[in-house]
Amino acid sequence: MPELKQLDAGHAPAVLAFELENRAYFAASVSDRGDEFYNHFADRHRALLAEQEAGICAFYVLVAEDGSVLGRFNLYDIEDGTANLGYRVAQHVAGRGVATATVRELCRLAAARHGLHTLRAGTAVVNAASQKVLTKAGFVPVGPAAPADLGGKPGTWYQRDLALQP
């Protein structure tokens, strides 16, 4: 059974493999991270861990029994009880409820572990799958997201009050 774990230094090889294996799939709905991201992945991973240690972000990975990463689920810009949510799942598990179940679990962790009361998530208009995940996980649309917020693509901001259970 997959397990949601907070990101640590030991996850770096599996996270890089996940990102590389799913690069083309992700680029179909979100902006590509670019070669620089992959060429300097170790430095970026260390920087993420430093942000997590500082308490401004909380990064999670969904890890399969074999140690491979099935998804990344991130809380970023944590401030005053709110945070933004970002996530991506591997192509081979997409459409199976994995993202929805894990977003729901992260909502519970956001409240219980991180003391958050509100989460926001932006999704591109073309990303119907992400809109469906957010809606099923109790998020509601709250307004337009500027293309600058979503890697150049227009979209919608969704929000969830963590006191409300979906």
PARO-443637 format. One record per residue: residue in three letters; chain; x, y, z of N, C-alpha, C in turn. Coordinates in Angstrom, 2 decimals, decimal comma. Each point is the difference from the previous one (the first is absolute). Layout:
<sites>
+-------+-------+---------+---------+---------+---------+----------+---------+---------+---------+---------+
! lolum ! marza !  n.east ! n.north !    n.up ! ca.east ! ca.north !   ca.up !  c.east ! c.north !    c.up !
+-------+-------+---------+---------+---------+---------+----------+---------+---------+---------+---------+
!   ALA !     A !       X !       Y !       Z !       X !        Y !       Z !       X !       Y !       Z !
...
+-------+-------+---------+---------+---------+---------+----------+---------+---------+---------+---------+
</sites>
This chain:
<sites>
+-------+-------+---------+---------+---------+---------+----------+---------+---------+---------+---------+
! lolum ! marza !  n.east ! n.north !    n.up ! ca.east ! ca.north !   ca.up !  c.east ! c.north !    c.up !
+-------+-------+---------+---------+---------+---------+----------+---------+---------+---------+---------+
!   MET !     A !    0,84 !   -1,18 !    0,00 !   -0,84 !     1,18 !    0,00 !    0,89 !    1,24 !    0,00 !
!   PRO !     A !   -0,26 !    0,95 !   -0,90 !    0,80 !     1,23 !   -0,04 !   -0,11 !    0,78 !    1,31 !
!   GLU !     A !    1,07 !    0,73 !    0,31 !    0,04 !     0,77 !    1,25 !    0,43 !    1,43 !   -0,29 !
!   LEU !     A !   -0,70 !    0,96 !    0,59 !    0,34 !     1,41 !   -0,13 !    1,06 !    0,32 !    1,05 !
!   LYS !     A !    1,17 !    0,45 !   -0,47 !    1,13 !     0,28 !    0,90 !    0,50 !    1,40 !   -0,23 !
!   GLN !     A !    0,43 !    0,65 !    1,08 !    0,60 !     1,32 !   -0,15 !    1,36 !   -0,17 !   -0,70 !
!   LEU !     A !    0,26 !    0,89 !   -0,93 !    1,22 !    -0,06 !   -0,80 !    1,23 !    0,07 !    0,89 !
!   ASP !     A !    0,99 !   -0,85 !   -0,32 !    1,28 !     0,07 !    0,67 !    1,11 !   -0,22 !   -1,03 !
!   ALA !     A !    1,25 !    0,12 !    0,45 !    1,14 !    -0,08 !   -0,91 !    0,06 !   -1,35 !   -0,72 !
!   GLY !     A !   -0,42 !   -1,06 !    0,67 !    0,05 !    -1,33 !   -0,60 !   -0,96 !   -0,21 !   -1,15 !
!   HIS !     A !   -0,98 !    0,88 !   -0,15 !   -0,96 !    -0,13 !   -1,10 !    0,53 !    0,52 !   -1,33 !
!   ALA !     A !    1,11 !    0,71 !   -0,01 !    0,48 !     0,68 !   -1,21 !    0,08 !   -0,90 !   -1,23 !
!   PRO !     A !    0,63 !   -1,17 !    0,06 !    0,10 !    -0,82 !   -1,22 !   -1,37 !   -0,43 !   -0,54 !
!   ALA !     A !   -0,91 !   -0,38 !    0,87 !   -1,32 !    -0,45 !   -0,44 !   -0,83 !    1,17 !   -0,54 !
!   VAL !     A !    0,15 !    1,18 !    0,59 !   -0,73 !     1,18 !   -0,48 !    0,51 !    0,39 !   -1,39 !
!   LEU !     A !    1,31 !   -0,01 !   -0,19 !    0,55 !     0,32 !   -1,31 !   -0,47 !   -1,01 !   -1,04 !
!   ALA !     A !    0,01 !   -1,27 !    0,33 !   -0,49 !    -1,03 !   -0,94 !   -1,47 !    0,25 !   -0,34 !
!   PHE !     A !   -0,81 !    0,32 !    0,98 !   -1,41 !     0,31 !   -0,21 !   -0,17 !    1,18 !   -0,95 !
!   GLU !     A !    0,74 !    1,07 !    0,24 !   -0,10 !     1,19 !   -0,84 !    0,43 !   -0,30 !   -1,44 !
!   LEU !     A !    1,08 !   -0,73 !   -0,17 !    0,48 !    -0,32 !   -1,35 !   -0,96 !   -0,93 !   -0,74 !
!   GLU !     A !   -0,48 !   -1,02 !    0,69 !   -0,91 !    -0,97 !   -0,64 !   -1,31 !    0,64 !   -0,43 !
!   ASN !     A !   -0,43 !    1,03 !    0,69 !   -1,30 !     0,61 !   -0,27 !    0,09 !    1,39 !   -0,63 !
!   ARG !     A !    1,18 !    0,40 !   -0,43 !    0,22 !     1,36 !   -0,50 !   -0,96 !    0,35 !   -1,14 !
!   ALA !     A !   -0,08 !   -0,82 !   -1,01 !   -0,87 !     0,31 !   -1,14 !   -1,47 !    0,01 !    0,42 !
!   TYR !     A !   -0,38 !   -0,92 !    0,86 !   -1,38 !    -0,06 !    0,49 !   -0,37 !    1,29 !    0,74 !
!   PHE !     A !    0,88 !    0,46 !    0,90 !   -0,26 !     1,22 !    0,75 !   -0,07 !    1,21 !   -0,93 !
!   ALA !     A !    0,87 !    0,05 !   -0,99 !    0,07 !     1,15 !   -0,90 !   -1,28 !    0,19 !   -0,81 !
!   ALA !     A !   -0,82 !   -1,03 !   -0,09 !   -1,27 !     0,12 !   -0,73 !   -1,00 !    0,88 !    0,75 !
!   SER !     A !    0,15 !    0,13 !    1,33 !   -0,98 !     0,78 !    0,75 !    0,60 !    1,10 !    0,86 !
!   VAL !     A !    1,28 !   -0,06 !    0,28 !    0,68 !     1,07 !    0,74 !    1,29 !    0,33 !   -0,73 !
!   SER !     A !    0,54 !    1,17 !    0,26 !    1,23 !     0,41 !   -0,68 !    1,15 !   -0,94 !    0,35 !
!   ASP !     A !    0,81 !   -0,31 !   -1,01 !    1,17 !    -0,85 !    0,22 !    0,99 !    0,71 !    0,91 !
!   ARG !     A !    0,65 !   -0,74 !    0,85 !    0,95 !     0,58 !    0,95 !    1,29 !    0,45 !   -0,68 !
!   GLY !     A !    0,27 !   -0,49 !   -1,18 !    1,20 !     0,39 !   -0,72 !    1,20 !   -0,85 !    0,37 !
!   ASP !     A !    0,95 !   -0,06 !   -0,91 !    1,19 !    -0,83 !    0,20 !    0,80 !    0,42 !    1,23 !
!   GLU !     A !    0,01 !    1,28 !    0,30 !    0,75 !     0,50 !    1,15 !   -0,44 !   -0,68 !    1,30 !
!   PHE !     A !   -1,32 !   -0,23 !    0,14 !   -0,54 !    -0,67 !    1,19 !    0,65 !   -1,38 !    0,17 !
!   TYR !     A !    0,08 !   -0,75 !   -1,08 !    0,53 !    -1,37 !    0,06 !    1,52 !   -0,01 !    0,13 !
!   ASN !     A !    0,65 !    0,95 !   -0,67 !    1,47 !     0,06 !    0,05 !    0,52 !    0,38 !    1,38 !
!   HIS !     A !   -0,80 !    0,72 !    0,77 !    0,42 !     0,44 !    1,34 !   -0,97 !   -0,51 !    1,06 !
!   PHE !     A !   -0,51 !   -1,19 !   -0,22 !   -1,02 !    -0,54 !    0,89 !    0,48 !   -0,13 !    1,44 !
!   ALA !     A !    1,22 !   -0,49 !    0,21 !    0,50 !    -0,20 !    1,38 !    0,01 !    1,32 !    0,77 !
!   ASP !     A !    0,42 !    1,08 !   -0,65 !    0,01 !     1,31 !    0,66 !   -1,43 !    0,45 !    0,30 !
!   ARG !     A !   -0,89 !   -0,20 !   -0,94 !   -1,40 !     0,40 !    0,20 !   -0,63 !   -0,80 !    1,14 !
!   HIS !     A !    0,31 !   -1,30 !    0,06 !   -0,55 !    -0,84 !    1,06 !    0,47 !    0,49 !    1,37 !
!   ARG !     A !    1,29 !    0,33 !    0,11 !    0,53 !     0,53 !    1,26 !   -0,68 !    1,32 !    0,36 !
!   ALA !     A !   -0,26 !    0,83 !   -1,00 !   -0,66 !     1,29 !    0,26 !   -1,43 !   -0,22 !    0,51 !
!   LEU !     A !   -0,70 !   -0,99 !   -0,57 !   -1,35 !    -0,31 !    0,48 !    0,03 !   -0,44 !    1,45 !
!   LEU !     A !    0,96 !   -0,84 !    0,34 !    0,11 !    -0,46 !    1,39 !    0,28 !    1,16 !    0,95 !
!   ALA !     A !    0,79 !    0,98 !   -0,45 !    0,29 !     1,18 !    0,82 !   -1,28 !    0,82 !    0,20 !
!   GLU !     A !   -0,81 !    0,15 !   -1,06 !   -1,27 !     0,73 !    0,12 !   -0,94 !   -0,73 !    0,96 !
!   GLN !     A !    0,01 !   -1,32 !   -0,08 !   -0,84 !    -0,79 !    0,90 !    0,45 !    0,17 !    1,45 !
!   GLU !     A !    1,30 !   -0,03 !    0,20 !    0,56 !     0,17 !    1,35 !   -0,35 !    1,38 !    0,57 !
!   ALA !     A !   -0,06 !    1,00 !   -0,88 !   -0,34 !     1,37 !    0,42 !   -1,49 !    0,16 !    0,29 !
!   GLY !     A !   -0,81 !   -0,99 !   -0,39 !   -1,42 !     0,05 !    0,30 !   -0,84 !    0,76 !   -1,00 !
!   ILE !     A !    0,57 !    0,38 !   -1,14 !   -0,77 !     0,74 !   -0,99 !   -0,64 !   -0,92 !   -1,04 !
!   CYS !     A !    0,39 !   -1,26 !    0,02 !   -0,55 !    -1,00 !   -0,92 !    0,01 !   -1,35 !    0,70 !
!   ALA !     A !   -0,81 !   -0,91 !   -0,51 !    0,01 !    -1,39 !    0,47 !   -0,19 !   -0,86 !   -1,24 !
!   PHE !     A !    0,98 !   -0,83 !   -0,26 !    0,00 !    -0,81 !   -1,22 !   -0,21 !   -1,47 !    0,36 !
!   TYR !     A !   -0,85 !   -0,65 !   -0,78 !   -0,33 !    -1,41 !    0,23 !    0,15 !   -0,79 !   -1,29 !
!   VAL !     A !    0,31 !   -1,27 !    0,16 !    0,04 !    -0,93 !   -1,13 !   -0,88 !   -1,19 !    0,33 !
!   LEU !     A !   -0,70 !   -0,48 !   -1,00 !   -0,78 !    -1,23 !    0,13 !    0,91 !   -1,11 !   -0,50 !
!   VAL !     A !    0,37 !   -0,89 !    0,91 !    1,00 !    -1,03 !   -0,30 !   -0,67 !   -1,37 !   -0,09 !
!   ALA !     A !    0,29 !   -0,69 !   -1,10 !   -0,51 !    -1,36 !   -0,20 !    0,80 !   -0,97 !    0,86 !
!   GLU !     A !   -0,52 !   -1,22 !    0,12 !    0,68 !    -1,02 !    0,81 !    1,42 !   -0,28 !   -0,47 !
!   ASP !     A !    0,26 !    0,17 !   -1,31 !    1,34 !    -0,26 !   -0,53 !    0,94 !    1,19 !    0,14 !
!   GLY !     A !   -0,47 !    1,09 !    0,63 !    0,82 !     1,18 !    0,22 !   -0,10 !    1,05 !   -1,10 !
!   SER !     A !   -0,70 !   -0,31 !   -1,07 !   -0,15 !     0,98 !   -1,07 !   -1,00 !    1,07 !    0,42 !
!   VAL !     A !    0,13 !    1,16 !   -0,60 !   -0,90 !     1,11 !    0,30 !   -1,17 !   -0,03 !   -0,97 !
!   LEU !     A !   -1,20 !    0,04 !    0,55 !   -1,23 !     0,02 !   -0,80 !   -0,55 !    1,41 !   -0,15 !
!   GLY !     A !    0,42 !    0,91 !    0,88 !   -0,48 !     1,37 !   -0,07 !    0,71 !    0,91 !    0,97 !
!   ARG !     A !   -0,11 !    1,30 !   -0,31 !    0,53 !     1,04 !    0,87 !   -1,17 !    0,88 !    0,42 !
!   PHE !     A !   -0,05 !    0,35 !    1,26 !   -1,09 !     0,79 !    0,57 !    0,64 !    1,04 !    0,92 !
!   ASN !     A !   -0,16 !    1,27 !   -0,37 !    0,75 !     1,05 !    0,67 !   -0,90 !    1,08 !    0,58 !
!   LEU !     A !    0,37 !    0,46 !    1,18 !   -0,59 !     1,17 !    0,62 !    1,07 !    1,08 !   -0,06 !
!   TYR !     A !   -0,30 !    1,11 !   -0,66 !    1,01 !     1,04 !   -0,12 !   -0,60 !    1,36 !    0,33 !
!   ASP !     A !    0,90 !    0,94 !    0,25 !   -0,40 !     1,34 !    0,44 !   -0,88 !   -0,07 !    1,26 !
!   ILE !     A !    0,45 !   -0,79 !    0,96 !   -0,73 !    -0,12 !    1,27 !    0,15 !    1,30 !    0,77 !
!   GLU !     A !   -1,16 !    0,58 !    0,33 !    0,01 !     1,26 !    0,74 !   -1,39 !    0,25 !    0,59 !
!   ASP !     A !   -0,02 !    0,37 !    1,26 !   -1,25 !     0,38 !    0,69 !   -1,09 !   -1,06 !   -0,13 !
!   GLY !     A !    0,37 !   -1,27 !    0,12 !   -0,99 !    -1,07 !   -0,03 !   -0,49 !   -0,40 !   -1,37 !
!   THR !     A !    0,60 !    0,54 !   -1,03 !   -0,39 !    -0,36 !   -1,37 !    1,22 !   -0,47 !   -0,78 !
!   ALA !     A !   -0,26 !   -0,71 !   -1,08 !    1,07 !    -0,46 !   -0,89 !   -0,60 !   -0,29 !   -1,36 !
!   ASN !     A !    0,87 !   -0,04 !   -0,98 !   -0,38 !    -0,46 !   -1,33 !    0,34 !   -1,47 !   -0,12 !
!   LEU !     A !   -0,81 !   -0,71 !   -0,75 !    0,18 !    -1,43 !   -0,23 !    0,40 !   -0,21 !   -1,45 !
!   GLY !     A !    0,98 !   -0,84 !   -0,20 !    0,39 !    -0,42 !   -1,34 !    0,20 !   -1,50 !    0,02 !
!   TYR !     A !   -0,29 !   -0,67 !   -1,10 !    0,17 !    -1,44 !   -0,04 !    0,15 !   -0,48 !   -1,43 !
!   ARG !     A !    0,57 !   -1,17 !   -0,14 !    0,11 !    -0,69 !   -1,28 !    0,14 !   -1,48 !    0,28 !
!   VAL !     A !   -0,65 !   -0,81 !   -0,82 !    0,08 !    -1,45 !    0,16 !    0,53 !   -0,63 !   -1,28 !
!   ALA !     A !    0,59 !   -1,16 !    0,15 !    0,55 !    -0,73 !   -1,14 !   -1,10 !   -0,39 !   -0,98 !
!   GLN !     A !    0,34 !    0,00 !   -1,25 !   -0,97 !    -0,32 !   -1,05 !   -0,64 !   -1,37 !    0,22 !
!   HIS !     A !    0,79 !   -0,98 !    0,45 !   -0,55 !    -1,36 !    0,12 !   -1,00 !   -0,17 !    1,14 !
!   VAL !     A !   -0,14 !    1,00 !    0,88 !   -1,02 !    -0,08 !    1,05 !   -1,08 !    1,06 !   -0,17 !
!   ALA !     A !    0,14 !    0,85 !   -1,00 !   -0,99 !     1,05 !   -0,24 !   -1,35 !   -0,61 !   -0,34 !
!   GLY !     A !   -1,05 !    0,66 !    0,47 !   -1,36 !    -0,45 !   -0,29 !   -0,49 !   -1,14 !    0,88 !
!   ARG !     A !    0,73 !   -0,33 !    1,03 !   -0,36 !    -1,11 !    0,89 !   -0,39 !    0,45 !    1,40 !
!   GLY !     A !   -0,14 !    1,30 !    0,20 !   -0,38 !     0,51 !    1,32 !    1,17 !    0,25 !    0,93 !
!   VAL !     A !    1,22 !   -0,25 !   -0,47 !    1,18 !     0,16 !    0,84 !    0,18 !    1,46 !    0,41 !
!   ALA !     A !   -0,10 !    0,91 !   -0,95 !    0,19 !     1,42 !    0,31 !   -1,07 !    0,49 !    0,97 !
!   THR !     A !   -1,25 !   -0,35 !   -0,25 !   -1,10 !     0,45 !    0,88 !    0,21 !   -0,51 !    1,42 !
!   ALA !     A !    0,27 !   -1,28 !    0,15 !    0,20 !    -0,57 !    1,34 !    1,18 !    0,65 !    0,71 !
!   THR !     A !    1,07 !    0,26 !   -0,74 !    1,19 !     0,57 !    0,62 !   -0,20 !    1,48 !    0,33 !
!   VAL !     A !   -0,70 !    0,74 !   -0,86 !   -0,30 !     1,40 !    0,33 !   -0,86 !    0,05 !    1,26 !
!   ARG !     A !   -0,96 !   -0,88 !    0,12 !   -0,82 !    -0,04 !    1,23 !    0,88 !   -0,28 !    1,22 !
!   GLU !     A !    0,92 !   -0,96 !   -0,13 !    0,90 !    -0,31 !    1,11 !    0,88 !    1,20 !    0,34 !
!   LEU !     A !    0,50 !    0,68 !   -1,02 !    0,84 !     1,17 !    0,24 !   -0,80 !    1,12 !    0,66 !
!   CYS !     A !   -1,26 !    0,12 !   -0,32 !   -0,85 !     0,99 !    0,68 !   -0,06 !   -0,30 !    1,49 !
!   ARG !     A !   -0,14 !   -1,27 !    0,35 !   -0,01 !    -0,39 !    1,42 !    1,34 !    0,34 !    0,67 !
!   LEU !     A !    1,09 !   -0,32 !   -0,69 !    1,33 !     0,29 !    0,54 !    0,24 !    1,51 !    0,10 !
!   ALA !     A !   -0,48 !    0,75 !   -0,97 !    0,19 !     1,44 !    0,01 !   -0,59 !    0,61 !    1,26 !
!   ALA !     A !   -1,16 !   -0,48 !    0,39 !   -0,64 !     0,50 !    1,22 !    0,68 !   -0,56 !    1,25 !
!   ALA !     A !    0,15 !   -1,31 !    0,06 !    0,50 !    -0,65 !    1,21 !    1,49 !    0,24 !    0,26 !
!   ARG !     A !    0,81 !   -0,08 !   -1,02 !    1,46 !     0,08 !    0,18 !    0,54 !    1,42 !   -0,18 !
!   HIS !     A !   -0,63 !    0,75 !   -0,90 !    0,54 !     1,31 !   -0,35 !   -0,86 !    1,16 !    0,51 !
!   GLY !     A !   -1,14 !   -0,30 !    0,65 !   -0,84 !     1,03 !    0,58 !   -0,67 !    0,92 !   -1,01 !
!   LEU !     A !   -0,19 !   -0,49 !   -1,21 !   -0,62 !     0,82 !   -1,03 !   -1,51 !   -0,06 !    0,06 !
!   HIS !     A !   -0,66 !    1,06 !   -0,44 !   -1,46 !     0,00 !   -0,03 !   -0,56 !    0,21 !   -1,40 !
!   THR !     A !    0,84 !    0,45 !   -0,95 !   -0,46 !     0,23 !   -1,36 !    1,07 !   -0,42 !   -1,00 !
!   LEU !     A !   -0,42 !   -0,69 !   -1,05 !    0,90 !    -0,34 !   -1,10 !   -0,57 !    0,59 !   -1,28 !
!   ARG !     A !    0,91 !    0,43 !   -0,87 !   -0,36 !     0,48 !   -1,33 !    0,78 !   -0,81 !   -1,02 !
!   ALA !     A !   -0,59 !   -0,20 !   -1,16 !    0,68 !    -0,70 !   -1,09 !   -0,44 !    0,61 !   -1,32 !
!   GLY !     A !    0,95 !    0,26 !   -0,86 !   -0,31 !     0,51 !   -1,32 !    0,13 !   -1,11 !   -1,02 !
!   THR !     A !   -0,89 !    0,02 !   -0,98 !    0,09 !    -1,00 !   -1,07 !   -0,35 !    0,66 !   -1,32 !
!   ALA !     A !    0,70 !   -0,42 !   -1,04 !   -0,23 !     0,54 !   -1,33 !   -1,37 !   -0,42 !   -0,52 !
!   VAL !     A !   -0,58 !    0,85 !   -0,81 !   -1,31 !    -0,29 !   -0,60 !    0,04 !   -1,33 !   -0,76 !
!   VAL !     A !    1,14 !   -0,29 !   -0,64 !    0,11 !    -1,23 !   -0,81 !    0,20 !   -1,25 !    0,85 !
!   ASN !     A !    0,20 !    0,15 !    1,31 !    0,28 !    -1,14 !    0,86 !   -1,27 !   -0,47 !    0,72 !
!   ALA !     A !   -0,89 !   -0,60 !   -0,76 !   -1,28 !    -0,48 !    0,55 !    0,20 !   -1,05 !    1,09 !
!   ALA !     A !    1,01 !   -0,83 !   -0,13 !    0,25 !    -1,04 !    1,01 !    0,30 !    0,63 !    1,36 !
!   SER !     A !    0,81 !    1,03 !    0,02 !    0,34 !     0,66 !    1,26 !   -1,23 !    0,70 !    0,60 !
!   GLN !     A !   -0,81 !    0,60 !   -0,85 !   -1,23 !     0,64 !    0,48 !   -0,90 !   -1,03 !    0,67 !
!   LYS !     A !   -0,07 !   -1,17 !   -0,58 !   -0,83 !    -1,08 !    0,55 !    0,55 !   -0,46 !    1,36 !
!   VAL !     A !    1,32 !   -0,16 !    0,09 !    0,64 !    -0,40 !    1,26 !   -0,34 !    1,01 !    1,09 !
!   LEU !     A !    0,20 !    1,27 !   -0,30 !   -0,24 !     1,04 !    1,01 !   -1,45 !    0,02 !    0,45 !
!   THR !     A !   -0,91 !   -0,09 !   -0,94 !   -1,43 !     0,01 !    0,35 !   -0,36 !   -1,20 !    0,87 !
!   LYS !     A !    0,48 !   -1,18 !   -0,36 !   -0,28 !    -1,20 !    0,79 !    0,63 !    0,08 !    1,40 !
!   ALA !     A !    1,08 !    0,76 !    0,12 !    0,69 !     0,13 !    1,29 !   -0,54 !    1,16 !    0,83 !
!   GLY !     A !   -1,11 !    0,61 !   -0,44 !   -0,65 !     1,03 !    0,80 !    0,39 !    1,43 !   -0,30 !
!   PHE !     A !    0,74 !    0,23 !   -1,05 !    0,37 !     1,36 !   -0,40 !   -1,12 !    0,60 !   -0,85 !
!   VAL !     A !   -0,13 !    1,31 !    0,07 !   -0,98 !     0,71 !   -0,82 !    0,72 !    1,09 !   -0,78 !
!   PRO !     A !   -0,46 !    0,28 !   -1,23 !    0,62 !     1,08 !   -0,77 !   -0,27 !    1,35 !    0,65 !
!   VAL !     A !    1,05 !    0,84 !    0,05 !   -0,15 !     1,30 !    0,64 !    0,39 !    1,16 !   -0,90 !
!   GLY !     A !    0,45 !   -0,29 !   -1,21 !    0,33 !     1,10 !   -0,91 !    1,05 !   -0,39 !   -1,01 !
!   PRO !     A !    0,22 !    0,89 !   -0,95 !    0,96 !    -0,30 !   -1,06 !    1,44 !    0,03 !    0,50 !
!   ALA !     A !    0,83 !   -0,82 !   -0,62 !    1,43 !     0,00 !    0,27 !    0,69 !    0,59 !   -1,22 !
!   ALA !     A !    0,86 !    0,95 !    0,23 !    0,72 !     0,64 !   -1,10 !    0,98 !   -1,00 !   -0,62 !
!   PRO !     A !    0,23 !    0,14 !   -1,29 !    0,99 !    -0,88 !   -0,65 !    1,36 !    0,01 !    0,71 !
!   ALA !     A !    0,38 !    1,13 !    0,58 !    1,27 !     0,07 !    0,72 !    0,02 !   -0,93 !    1,21 !
!   ASP !     A !   -1,18 !   -0,29 !    0,57 !   -0,09 !    -0,89 !    1,15 !    0,11 !   -1,47 !   -0,39 !
!   LEU !     A !   -0,24 !   -0,29 !   -1,28 !   -0,08 !    -1,40 !   -0,45 !    0,91 !   -0,28 !   -1,19 !
!   GLY !     A !    1,19 !    0,56 !    0,03 !    0,97 !    -0,29 !   -1,05 !   -0,44 !    0,43 !   -1,39 !
!   GLY !     A !   -0,75 !    1,10 !   -0,07 !   -0,39 !     0,54 !   -1,29 !   -1,36 !   -0,45 !   -0,49 !
!   LYS !     A !   -0,71 !   -0,79 !    0,78 !   -1,31 !    -0,50 !   -0,42 !   -1,10 !    0,62 !    0,86 !
!   PRO !     A !   -1,11 !    0,43 !   -0,61 !   -1,10 !     0,53 !    0,80 !   -0,65 !   -1,12 !    0,80 !
!   GLY !     A !   -0,58 !    0,37 !    1,13 !   -0,61 !    -1,04 !    0,82 !   -0,92 !    0,55 !    1,07 !
!   THR !     A !   -0,19 !   -0,82 !    1,01 !   -0,92 !     0,30 !    1,09 !    0,67 !   -0,32 !    1,33 !
!   TRP !     A !   -0,23 !    0,87 !    1,00 !    0,40 !    -0,30 !    1,36 !   -1,14 !   -0,74 !    0,70 !
!   TYR !     A !    0,36 !   -1,03 !    0,73 !   -0,93 !    -0,76 !    0,83 !    0,44 !    0,17 !    1,44 !
!   GLN !     A !   -0,93 !   -0,14 !    0,94 !    0,31 !     0,16 !    1,41 !   -0,77 !   -1,01 !    0,82 !
!   ARG !     A !    0,60 !   -0,38 !    1,13 !   -0,68 !    -0,91 !    0,92 !    0,24 !    0,47 !    1,42 !
!   ASP !     A !   -1,10 !    0,11 !    0,74 !    0,05 !     0,24 !    1,44 !    0,22 !   -1,36 !    0,64 !
!   LEU !     A !    1,12 !   -0,17 !    0,70 !    0,35 !    -1,31 !    0,53 !   -0,89 !   -0,46 !    1,14 !
!   ALA !     A !   -0,79 !    0,89 !    0,56 !   -0,94 !    -0,41 !    1,04 !   -1,17 !   -0,77 !   -0,59 !
!   LEU !     A !   -0,21 !    0,16 !   -1,30 !   -1,10 !    -0,68 !   -0,69 !    0,51 !   -1,29 !   -0,61 !
!   GLN !     A !   -0,67 !   -1,09 !    0,26 !    0,39 !    -1,29 !   -0,56 !   -0,78 !   -0,27 !   -1,28 !
!   PRO !     A !    0,70 !   -0,47 !   -1,07 !   -0,72 !    -0,28 !   -1,25 !   -0,87 !   -1,23 !    0,11 !
+-------+-------+---------+---------+---------+---------+----------+---------+---------+---------+---------+
</sites>
